[in-house]
Amino acid sequence: MPKIIDHEKRKQLIAEATWRVISKQGMKGATVRNIAKEAGMSLGALRHYFPSQDRLLEFSMNLVKERVMKRIQMITASPMPPKEKVVSALMEIIPSNETTRAEMEVWMEFVFHYRNSGLPEKGNDGIRDGIAHLINLLNSCGILKPNRDLDFEIERLYALIDGLAVHAVMEPDRLTAEKIRSTLERHLDEICIFPH
Amino acid sequence: MPKIIDHEKRKQLIAEATWRVISKQGMKGATVRNIAKEAGMSLGALRHYFPSQDRLLEFSMNLVKERVMKRIQMITASPMPPKEKVVSALMEIIPSNETTRAEMEVWMEFVFHYRNSGLPEKGNDGIRDGIAHLINLLNSCGILKPNRDLDFEIERLYALIDGLAVHAVMEPDRLTAEKIRSTLERHLDEICIFPH
């Protein structure tokens, strides 16, 4: 195996260990020592890949982002009716199964950690940009109903998505995947006319 | 001054000191010692009012809730056109000025603390109930457009409010009070017909 791939793979394994530690113990458990133990490697080996805890957390955070993006790209490229495609893509951001729930919990820990640490913000999570892209696409395809205010629709869908995401973490029993999906579908039906 | 009022007032002063400590140092700074210092009293005096940190946090959390409710009741009782009344009441939940911003930051710290502590959940924050009440009221007054699905409108407005609240904390410069207000107004205009 070429060395460069091995190196990236190792970093991914460490990032995955980081998520597991955070989702079990919260951010305060995410010490370099605990993460090395979870990844089954020595502290020295881990430091070789990530000289500081901040670098490690940033890498892990970006990996969450990349994975979500990859899943959304796969949905976008697949042959589905437009409405199902849009709803399925949005469902990848909202915690509704084990994977998305763990991602969101870890993500909230990250965001909270950075807010409290006084460190500079690590940029936005890209969700607003993704939703702006989606609304503009629906508009240029003629799926969005005519004369809609695009800025308003972006702001509203963005708030709706993150509100549902927070509620899904807080009240997983009440806000089932089915309920989230039907809320999104009804909202989209109001602002779009989907071709069959 | 009757003793009972003095007692309640003292508890309020301690709760306010608790908020200041949390909003400056986060939950990890909210030790009984730090709070006593901020309130300008001895550890023993504070313990007289709140035997445990959990009791103190619960009292402080409920006080936030009560204050928001009192402000909303004042708005509801005041002579304003219906639309302005609804928007103003909702604006009390979303961080858009110093008071609501501090309340929301402290609230998020509380919620996060309880989620991570493994303590039983302290009930919901009452926002969903308030929004359900509002939608039902708009419907029975004939202000909500006919044939709306009430469950959907409650779930959507609840997610919209909390999504805007989270974004207002994360991006205070982008999401100004004006922008929040206009987003709410447009959404309400879509689902309601307000009398003039």
Interface residues (C-beta under 8 A of the other chain):
Chain A: G26 M108 V111 F112 R115 N116 N124 D149 F152 E155 R156 Y158 A159 L160 I161 D162 G163 L164 V166 H167 M170 E171 K179 S182 T183 R186 H187 E190
Chain B: G26 M108 V111 F112 R115 N116 N124 D149 F152 E155 R156 Y158 A159 L160 I161 D162 G163 L164 V166 H167 M170 E171 K179 S182 T183 R186 H187 E190
